[in-house]
Structure formats: structure tokens, C-alpha cells
Amino acid sequence: MNITFLGAPTGGPTQLPVYSFRVPAGFPSPAADHLERHISLDELFDLRAPHMYLVQVEGDSMQGAGIFSGDLLIVDRSTEAEHGDIVIAAINTEPVCKRLYRRAGVLILQSENPAYPPRHVMEGDDLVIWGVVRYSVRDHAQ
């Protein structure tokens, strides 16, 4: 899986309408016209914070976690990665997006596609966690 660093988001906050109903995936609701408030995606995803950055992924190794090639990931570098987190990391300077597992003092970078084997972090490997993935955004027009 390749990662393209896009850096911190730029631009001002844009306010979008939020409606007081949930959108059904089946039949439309007759109450679909109740505007409740406006919300900024910057606020919702904490995008203006200096510890957040964006990356774009390429490859299919994380598709079991709902991360597909071309997706934009919102990454938090201020949070310490814990067992089970999806992380952006560098293993021996190679950037990866994987799920982090800690088992009995052993670190494993796990793909979410059975076609890819787990990557055990061995003694002598250089592992740097660049952040924890908080959100993914997909362009459904592709």
C-alpha cells in the first residue's frame, strides 16, 4: 500500500447544513425537510488542529477495515497508538497503513486483507508511528 502525504488541510471553515433526521438507505422519510443547524467539517473532524494531517492511500491491504485505494485518511499524530488502532507508520523508512497489534511484547503490523501476511516488527527494525487514523473519506463518484 502506498501513501501520499497531503499535509495539513488549508482554507477556511465551510458551514454545511445538518438535518434532524437520519438518512434511510431504504425508503425515503416524509420528515426529510427538518434543517436543525449548520456544522463545519473542520470542527467535526478537528481538521484545523495542528496535530491532524491528511494522507491518500493506494492499494488493497486495508479493505477489510473499509479503507480502499484512493481514500483520504484523516490522521491524528497527537494520540499514542494503542493495540488495535489503524496507524500510519514507517517500518525501516517504508510508509504503511496497518492495524497495530501488541501481543506479549511483540509488535505486529496487520493488513486487513487475508492476501497479505502480518508484518512482525523484529529486533533491529526501525518502527516510527506517524499517527492514528481517525477518519476515512471516499469519493463515491469514482
C-alpha positions as CSV (number, residue, x, y, z in Angstrom):
1,M,0.0,0.0,0.0
2,N,1.4,3.4,-1.0
3,I,0.7,6.6,1.0
4,T,0.7,10.1,-0.5
5,F,1.1,12.8,2.2
6,L,-1.2,15.7,1.5
7,G,-0.2,17.7,4.6
8,A,-2.4,19.8,6.8
9,P,-5.8,20.9,5.4
10,T,-5.9,24.6,4.2
11,G,-8.8,27.0,3.7
12,G,-11.4,28.4,6.0
13,P,-14.3,26.5,7.6
14,T,-17.3,25.9,5.4
15,Q,-20.6,25.5,7.1
16,L,-22.8,22.7,5.9
17,P,-26.5,22.1,6.8
18,V,-27.2,19.2,9.3
19,Y,-30.8,17.9,9.3
20,S,-32.5,16.4,12.3
21,F,-33.1,13.1,10.7
22,R,-31.1,10.1,9.7
23,V,-31.0,9.3,6.0
24,P,-32.6,5.9,5.4
25,A,-30.8,3.6,3.0
26,G,-34.1,2.1,2.0
27,F,-37.2,4.2,1.5
28,P,-37.3,8.0,2.0
29,S,-38.8,9.5,5.1
30,P,-41.6,12.1,4.9
31,A,-39.8,14.1,7.6
32,A,-36.8,14.8,5.4
33,D,-37.1,18.6,5.4
34,H,-36.1,19.5,9.0
35,L,-33.0,21.6,9.0
36,E,-31.6,21.6,12.5
37,R,-28.3,23.5,12.3
38,H,-25.1,24.1,10.3
39,I,-21.8,22.4,11.1
40,S,-18.3,22.8,9.9
41,L,-16.4,19.8,8.7
42,D,-13.3,21.4,10.2
43,E,-15.0,21.2,13.6
44,L,-16.5,17.8,13.1
45,F,-13.1,16.2,12.1
46,D,-10.9,18.6,14.1
47,L,-9.2,19.5,10.9
48,R,-7.8,22.8,11.9
49,A,-5.8,21.3,14.8
50,P,-2.0,21.3,14.1
51,H,-1.8,17.6,15.1
52,M,-4.1,16.5,12.3
53,Y,-2.9,15.7,8.7
54,L,-4.2,14.1,5.6
55,V,-2.9,11.2,3.6
56,Q,-4.2,9.4,0.5
57,V,-3.8,5.6,0.3
58,E,-3.1,3.4,-2.6
59,G,-3.6,-0.4,-2.5
60,D,-6.0,-3.0,-1.2
61,S,-4.3,-4.3,2.0
62,M,-6.7,-2.5,4.3
63,Q,-10.0,-3.1,2.5
64,G,-11.3,-5.3,5.3
65,A,-11.2,-2.2,7.6
66,G,-13.2,-0.2,4.9
67,I,-10.1,1.6,3.6
68,F,-9.8,1.4,-0.1
69,S,-7.3,2.6,-2.7
70,G,-7.8,6.3,-3.3
71,D,-9.3,7.0,0.1
72,L,-8.3,10.1,2.0
73,L,-7.4,9.4,5.7
74,I,-7.5,11.9,8.5
75,V,-4.7,11.1,10.9
76,D,-4.1,12.3,14.4
77,R,-0.4,12.4,15.4
78,S,-1.1,13.6,18.9
79,T,-2.6,10.3,20.1
80,E,-0.4,7.4,21.2
81,A,-1.2,4.4,19.2
82,E,-2.8,1.5,21.1
83,H,-3.4,-2.1,20.4
84,G,-5.9,-2.4,17.6
85,D,-5.5,1.1,16.2
86,I,-5.1,1.7,12.5
87,V,-1.9,3.6,12.1
88,I,0.3,5.4,9.6
89,A,3.8,4.2,10.3
90,A,7.2,3.8,8.8
91,I,8.9,0.4,9.1
92,N,12.5,0.7,8.0
93,T,11.6,4.0,6.3
94,E,8.8,2.4,4.3
95,P,5.4,4.1,4.9
96,V,2.5,1.8,5.6
97,C,-1.1,1.9,6.8
98,K,-1.8,-1.1,9.0
99,R,-3.5,-2.2,12.2
100,L,-1.2,-2.2,15.2
101,Y,-1.2,-5.3,17.4
102,R,0.8,-5.7,20.6
103,R,1.0,-9.3,21.8
104,A,3.2,-10.3,24.7
105,G,5.7,-7.5,24.0
106,V,5.7,-8.3,20.2
107,L,4.5,-5.6,17.7
108,I,2.7,-6.7,14.6
109,L,1.5,-4.6,11.7
110,Q,-1.5,-6.4,10.3
111,S,-3.2,-5.9,7.0
112,E,-7.0,-6.2,6.8
113,N,-6.9,-8.3,3.7
114,P,-6.0,-12.0,4.1
115,A,-4.0,-11.9,0.9
116,Y,-1.3,-10.0,2.9
117,P,0.7,-11.6,5.7
118,P,1.2,-9.8,9.0
119,R,4.5,-7.9,9.4
120,H,6.2,-8.7,12.7
121,V,8.4,-5.9,13.9
122,M,11.7,-7.6,14.7
123,E,14.7,-6.5,16.7
124,G,16.7,-4.2,14.6
125,D,13.7,-2.9,12.7
126,D,13.1,0.8,12.8
127,L,9.4,1.5,13.5
128,V,8.1,5.0,13.7
129,I,4.3,5.6,14.3
130,W,3.3,8.8,12.4
131,G,-0.2,8.9,13.7
132,V,-3.5,7.1,14.3
133,V,-6.2,7.1,11.6
134,R,-9.3,8.7,12.9
135,Y,-11.5,9.0,9.7
136,S,-11.5,8.0,6.1
137,V,-13.2,9.8,3.2
138,R,-14.1,8.1,0.0
139,D,-15.0,9.7,-3.4
140,H,-18.1,7.7,-4.4
141,A,-18.0,9.2,-7.9
142,Q,-15.0,7.1,-8.9
